Amino acid sequence: MKRSTMPLATVAVLGLLSFGVAAIGQAIPTGGPIPDIRGFNSRITDPEAVSQIEVLVRHVAGQVYVVAGAGGNVVVFAGDDGIFLVDTNFIVFYDQIMAAIRQISDKPIRFVVNTHSHLDHVQNNENMAMMGAIIFAQPNLRRAMMGGRAPGSDPPGGLPVVTSSELLTFHFNGEEVVFVPLKPAHTDGDAAVYFRGSDVWAFGDEYTTDYPSMNIRAGGTTENFVDNYNLALEMTTPNTIIVPGHGQLSNRTELIALRDVITTVHARVRAMVAQGMTLDEILEARPSREFDAEFAAENHSPTTGVTVERWYGSLYEEAVAEAEAIP
């Protein structure tokens, strides 16, 4: 899978980036549907499956764009100083991703931030580093990649070279860009990025507009998800656009709604565990029933493996651990 050479899928840019004008002279659409094909990890070696994927670009707001297809959303922040990426997606889509980026800007890619260590968000790190990009992340993300917990992530070339557990501010393209480490939730190396001037928050898989994918063994808890959502709400404005790790562009109202729903369902599962109910009984009771139409991940992306049942398993494991911790 590892590329030995760096393809140059460049396209001349005609400028006017703030208006979302593509290199071929056609407007890059602002907003609109984003492909949501999750769980592609098992199919990246299938040429037929790969050939059916079309990567596209959307203008989000200000100087921020999103490139999407299969794998995680790639956030592109482009201006006079160059390009800042959040996440890098799969190697097999590198040519398409670069072609999409070159619709936005012909400037060099100078910075990459990874929101977490999963394959569909980091696999092109090495290709970006070969072009001179500096990769930033949480320390735990680097450790995960070095420890082999992110298969195919191509260390050492794709490893973050700058890590921080604290807020960092980049002064780039005339804006403040804030690297925001998060509490363990989806992984133990989660992070977000806030493009303050463009008012866009890139959230990675911490937020995908539906029930979260919680990693209990990495220290993930419902409380941490809620705290991370509240941090985003505290740092942003009423008009902030949120780019999730997968799926459609979102906003604060939708984030608040999900925060409140997972808080409610977590409390219900905790009460069921306290009553002695088994996981099978909880699955049958369906404590999220009235919320599933809007928030079940499989309703947004039928290919996802993060189903309601999987989320219940995490909530059950979390509630059992909480109960055992009570003296």
HELIX and SHEET records of a PDB file:
HELIX    1   1 LEU A   17  PHE A   19  5                                   3    
HELIX    2   2 PHE A   40  ARG A   43  5                                   4    
HELIX    3   3 PRO A   47  SER A   51  1                                   5    
HELIX    4   4 ILE A   91  PHE A   93  5                                   3    
HELIX    5   5 TYR A   94  ILE A  104  1                                  11    
HELIX    6   6 LEU A  119  VAL A  122  1                                   4    
HELIX    7   7 ASN A  125  MET A  130  1                                   6    
HELIX    8   8 PRO A  139  MET A  146  1                                   8    
HELIX    9   9 ILE A  216  ALA A  218  5                                   3    
HELIX   10  10 THR A  222  MET A  235  1                                  14    
HELIX   11  11 ARG A  252  ALA A  274  1                                  23    
HELIX   12  12 LEU A  279  ALA A  285  1                                   7    
HELIX   13  13 ARG A  289  PHE A  291  5                                   3    
HELIX   14  14 ASP A  292  PHE A  295  1                                   4    
HELIX   15  15 ALA A  297  HIS A  300  1                                   4    
HELIX   16  16 VAL A  308  ALA A  325  1                                  18    
SHEET    1   A 7 LEU A  56  ALA A  61  0                                        
SHEET    2   A 7 VAL A  64  ALA A  68 -1                                        
SHEET    3   A 7 VAL A  74  GLY A  79 -1                                        
SHEET    4   A 7 GLY A  82  VAL A  86 -1                                        
SHEET    5   A 7 ILE A 109  VAL A 113  1                                        
SHEET    6   A 7 ILE A 134  ALA A 137  1                                        
SHEET    7   A 7 VAL A 162  THR A 163  1                                        
SHEET    1   B 6 LEU A 168  PHE A 172  0                                        
SHEET    2   B 6 GLU A 175  PRO A 181 -1                                        
SHEET    3   B 6 ALA A 191  PHE A 195 -1                                        
SHEET    4   B 6 VAL A 200  GLY A 204 -1                                        
SHEET    5   B 6 ILE A 241  PRO A 244  1                                        
SHEET    6   B 6 SER A 250  ASN A 251 -1                                        
END                                                                             
